[in-house]
Amino acid sequence: MFDVTDAEGFAAGYLEARSVIAGADGCRSVRMTHGLESPERFVLLVEWDSVAAHEAFRGSDQFPAWRAKIGPFFAHPPLVEHFADVA
């Protein structure tokens, strides 16, 4: 979850950088949602093949390009958690 200082700037940065994360090895899908009651709040849902695939992206040369587009708008560090489908 992201709380941001500039919702429009953040959304624009995400749209510019979406292809970076979407093209990462192990990324199955990427989706960003935006709060209607709280427009400065966003939720990013990325489906990875594994937690290791996400960690590999975070350690890759692609991550700084992704973070450079969205990071300047963070109100505080994002909450990052990993989830699995309920079978």
N, C-alpha and C positions, 0 to 999 in steps of 0.2 A: 504494500500500500504506500502511496505517495501523497503527502500533503505538500502543496507547492505554493510559491509566492506569486506566480503569474500563470494562471490557467491557460490562457491563450498561447503564451510563449512555450509552455511545456507541451501542449498538444501539438503545436507546430514542430517542435524539436523531435517529438516522438514520431510524427509522420515522416520526417526526414530520415530518421535513424532506424525505423522499423525494419527496413530491408537488411540492416546489419545483423540484427539478432535473428531475424527470420531465416537468414542464410547460414547461420552457424551450424556446425556439425552437431547432430543430435537434437536440434530444435524441430519439434513436430508442428507447433502452431503458436501464434502470438495474438493476443487480444488485449486491448486497453479499454476500460470502461471509465466513465466520468460521473461523479456524483451530481444528482439533480438538486438535492437540497443543500449539498455542500460542494459547490463547483470547484473548489480548490483541492478536492480529494479525488484521487485516481486509483484504480486497481489494475495492475498488469497481471495477466494470466499467460504464462508461457508453459507449454507442455514440452517437456524434455524427455528423451529416451531414458534418462537416469539422472540422479543427483550428480554423478560424476561428469555427465555431459554439461550440466550447468556450471560446475566448478571449472571444467576445461575452458568453457567460454569466458568465464571471469578471469582466467589466467592467460587468455589469448591476446594477440595483437588487435583483435576486433573490439574487445571490451572498451578500451579508451575512446574509440570513435563513437561507440554507443553512448557512453557516459558523458562525453563532451557535449552532446546535443541536449541531454535532459538534466544532467547534474546541476547546472547553474540555477535551476528553478526549484530545487528541493528546499522546503522550509526546515527540514531536519532529515537525518539519514533515513532512507526507506526501510520499512519492515519487510524482511525477506524470510519466507517460510516455504518449506517443501510439503506437498500434500500428495496423497495417493487416492485413487478411486476407491469407493466402497464397493466391494464385490458382493 
